[in-house]
Amino acid sequence: MELQGICHKMHVGLKDLSVTDQQIQRANVEYKLILDRAEIDLPFNLGQEIEIEWTGNIYCVSCGNKTSKSFSQGHCFKCFKTNASCDMCIMKPETCHYHLGTCREDEFAQNVCFQPHIVYLANSSALKVGITRTSQMPTRWLDQGASQALPIMKVGSRRLSGKLEVMFGTQVADKTDWRKLLKGEAEPLNLIEVREQLLEEFAPKIQSIREEFNQNLEFNENIEVLEDEFAREFIYPVEQYPEKIKSHNLDKTPVIRGKLQGIKGQYLILDTGVINMRKYTGYQLIIRA
């Protein structure tokens, strides 16, 4: 089978949901390709030889124009410099500057930055803290390859969630070690216990942030502690993890081949190396199986 189209990050979802005796929600992760913005069932199975070829073309995911280089996961340089979705505050939400009147796109702010957000704990390569819109659960965790996740707070804006993430980040990592992620499953953690410890330790700082943001009546910035949330566990379709990590780079080697050993996060794990499909958003690919 041969498929061709402009690549976007893979669609992730859950199936076979169950609840353990410990009230942990457990589910298997399933994937679909997205080519030309259409979801496509994977044309290959674990253990099958596949080939991915980059045609040499890149198309901006925002304006659709052809570009010689991808910026910020699939944008041309013009859109990278002008779109709110490419602003620095996307990577560092605590630096959101909407309240200063300097946001690039008001509509984007209303649709993204001023939607309910959660602060969560996850276990990917190890314990980490992160943020996401409530509408992006569980997608965000699955994109990161987390084996466990637990929402701990709900707030009204991206900026406030970013402030809390930075606060917790003084004790908990906010990044995933992608190499460690792809070498195997992280050691299981009791995220409920970690949540209780962090909420107790940071109670004074949480109150200080709450008071700071409650002064801004315009945006109704409340902090809700999610005491009744249950932990989630995710099982990825992986037959074998690599002992050593080699990363495929289509910019240097436009055709790669290998036997599919697993999928985790946005990575295809081949016996010849791993490839981050999200990295090639906007690239025109041919996939053969």
Order of alpha helices (4+ residues) and beta strands (2+ residues): beta-beta-beta-beta-alpha-alpha-beta-beta-alpha-beta-alpha-alpha-alpha-alpha-beta-beta-beta-beta-beta-beta
